């Protein structure tokens, strides 16, 4: 299954009405999509299901055009997903469950415009290769600086505060045209949602950096025709 087929699979799954906002889902290597709750329950009886997970699907709705345009700019999920892929498990709680996900390859964002909003008939699906995004976010280096000797031992359990430190270091980097992910998002928010068109040049620079960091595969669907559209 190539990346375009995955995007189509997520679109078709959305059309069944099975996706719920603020929920996470897992894409298995047989193209099945299951909720995080179903995954955790299945893992109790079949721990090997963790090896079948190849993608995480994040679904949400928004009335912000900036989020539809730059869904990955919050830089969330990727550090957590990469830690689980590398064999680390977060103590107490993790949306990715209680075990590692060695074959996790994709993070897929699925975002719909809210009813009554200008883009209510748009569904944006953006897919990134986890390894590519993690490397461009310098995650291996940051993990090494925070976890230290844990990288060299069999102890794969890490604390929440260690994950927070990794996340903070990722977010503090100025990878988006000289801006942190938070500052870059504030700029695109002002441009798209507050109509500050004087920020166009800076938004274009951020857009170029966004493409370079995440290398996303993106499709926008018209939910009336279910055909790909530009916006």
C-alpha positions in Angstrom: 0.0 0.0 0.0 1.6 3.2 -1.1 1.1 6.7 0.5 -1.7 7.8 -1.9 -3.6 4.5 -1.2 -3.2 5.2 2.5 -4.7 8.7 2.0 -7.6 7.2 0.1 -8.1 4.5 2.8 -8.4 7.1 5.5 -10.8 9.1 3.4 -13.0 6.0 2.8 -12.9 5.3 6.6 -14.0 8.8 7.3 -16.9 8.4 5.0 -18.2 5.5 7.0 -18.8 7.9 9.9 -16.5 5.8 12.1 -14.0 8.6 12.9 -14.7 10.7 16.1 -13.1 14.0 16.9 -10.4 14.0 19.5 -9.8 10.3 19.1 -6.7 8.5 17.8 -6.7 5.5 15.5 -4.2 3.0 14.3 -3.7 1.8 10.8 -2.7 -1.9 10.6 -0.7 -3.5 7.8 -3.8 -5.2 6.5 -5.4 -1.7 5.9 -7.7 -2.1 8.9 -8.2 1.1 11.0 -9.0 0.6 14.7 -9.5 3.0 17.6 -6.8 3.4 20.3 -9.3 1.8 22.8 -9.7 -1.2 20.5 -6.0 -1.5 20.0 -5.2 -1.4 23.8 -7.9 -4.1 24.4 -6.7 -6.3 21.6 -3.2 -6.0 22.8 -4.1 -7.6 26.2 -4.9 -10.9 24.4 -2.6 -10.5 21.4 0.6 -8.5 22.2 1.9 -9.0 18.7 -0.7 -6.6 17.3 1.8 -3.8 18.1 3.9 -5.1 15.3 1.0 -4.7 12.9 0.6 -1.0 13.4 2.1 1.0 10.5 0.3 4.4 11.1 -1.4 6.6 13.6 -4.5 8.5 12.4 -5.3 11.7 14.2 -8.8 13.1 13.5 -10.1 16.5 14.5 -12.3 19.4 13.4 -11.5 23.1 13.2 -12.8 26.5 12.2 -9.2 27.8 11.7 -8.0 28.0 8.2 -4.4 28.1 9.5 -4.8 24.6 11.0 -6.2 23.3 7.7 -3.2 24.8 5.9 -0.6 23.7 8.4 -1.9 20.8 10.5 1.6 19.6 11.5 2.9 23.0 12.7 1.9 22.3 16.3 4.8 19.7 16.3 2.8 17.4 18.6 2.5 13.6 18.4 5.7 13.1 16.4 8.0 13.0 19.4 5.7 10.6 21.3 5.3 8.4 18.2 9.0 8.3 17.5 9.8 7.3 21.1 7.4 4.3 20.8 8.8 3.3 17.5 12.3 3.2 19.0 11.1 1.0 21.8 10.4 3.4 24.7 7.2 3.2 26.7 6.0 6.2 28.7 5.2 5.4 32.3 1.7 5.9 33.6 0.0 6.9 30.3 0.5 7.2 26.6 -2.0 7.6 23.7 0.2 5.0 21.9 -0.5 2.3 24.4 1.6 0.4 26.9 4.1 -1.1 24.3 6.5 -0.2 21.6 5.4 0.1 18.0 8.4 -1.0 16.0 6.8 -0.8 12.5 5.1 2.5 13.0 5.9 4.4 9.7 3.3 7.1 9.2 1.5 9.9 11.1 -1.7 10.9 9.3 -3.7 14.0 10.2 -7.3 14.1 9.1 -9.0 17.4 9.7 -12.5 18.7 8.7 -13.9 22.2 8.6 -16.7 22.8 11.1 -20.3 23.0 9.9 -21.2 26.6 9.2 -17.6 27.5 8.6 -16.3 28.7 5.2 -14.4 25.4 4.6 -17.1 23.1 6.0 -17.0 21.0 2.9 -13.3 20.4 3.1 -11.5 17.4 4.5 -7.7 17.7 4.7 -5.6 14.6 5.1 -1.8 15.0 5.5 0.6 12.1 5.8 4.2 12.2 6.9 6.9 9.6 7.1 7.7 9.4 10.8 11.5 8.8 10.3 11.9 11.6 7.9 10.0 14.1 10.1 11.8 12.9 13.3 15.2 13.3 11.7 14.4 16.8 10.4 13.2 17.7 13.8 16.5 16.5 15.2 14.7 14.0 17.5 17.5 11.3 17.6 20.0 13.9 18.9 17.5 15.4 21.4 16.6 11.9 22.6 20.2 11.2 23.2 20.8 14.4 25.2 17.8 13.8 27.4 17.8 10.0 27.9 21.6 9.5 28.0 22.5 6.0 29.2 18.9 4.8 28.7 19.7 4.6 25.0 22.3 2.0 25.8 20.4 -0.2 28.2 17.5 -2.6 28.2 15.4 -0.2 30.3 12.8 1.1 27.9 10.5 2.7 30.5 10.8 6.5 30.5 9.2 9.1 32.7 6.7 11.8 31.7 9.1 14.6 32.7 11.7 13.1 30.3 9.2 13.1 27.5 8.3 16.7 28.3 12.0 17.7 28.1 12.2 16.1 24.7 9.1 17.9 23.5 10.2 21.2 24.9 13.6 20.9 23.0 11.8 20.1 19.8 9.5 23.0 20.1 12.3 25.5 21.1 14.1 24.9 17.8 13.8 27.7 15.1 13.3 25.4 12.1 10.6 27.4 10.4 12.2 30.4 8.7 13.9 31.4 11.9 10.8 30.7 14.1 9.9 28.1 16.6 6.8 26.0 15.7 4.7 28.1 18.1 5.9 31.4 16.7 5.5 30.2 13.1 1.9 29.0 13.8 1.1 32.4 15.3 2.2 34.1 12.1 0.2 31.8 9.8 -2.8 32.2 12.2 -2.6 36.0 11.9 -2.3 35.7 8.1 -5.2 33.2 7.4 -7.5 33.8 10.4 -7.0 37.5 11.1 -6.5 38.5 7.5 -3.1 40.2 8.1 -2.0 40.0 4.5 1.2 42.0 5.1 2.6 38.7 6.5 2.5 37.0 3.1 6.3 36.9 2.5 6.9 35.4 6.0 4.1 32.9 5.5 5.7 31.8 2.2 9.0 31.3 3.9 7.4 29.3 6.7 5.6 27.2 4.1 8.9 26.3 2.4 10.4 25.3 5.7 7.2 23.3 6.6 7.6 21.3 3.4 11.3 20.8 4.0 10.9 19.6 7.6 7.8 17.4 7.3 7.8 16.4 3.5 4.0 15.9 3.8 1.8 14.0 1.3 -1.4 16.1 1.3 -4.8 15.8 -0.2 -7.8 18.1 0.2 -11.2 16.5 -0.5 -14.5 18.2 -1.3 -16.9 16.3 1.0 -19.8 16.9 -1.5 -18.1 15.2 -4.4 -15.2 13.4 -2.7 -12.9 14.6 -5.3 -9.5 16.2 -4.6 -9.4 20.0 -4.8 -6.8 22.7 -4.3 -8.5 24.4 -1.3 
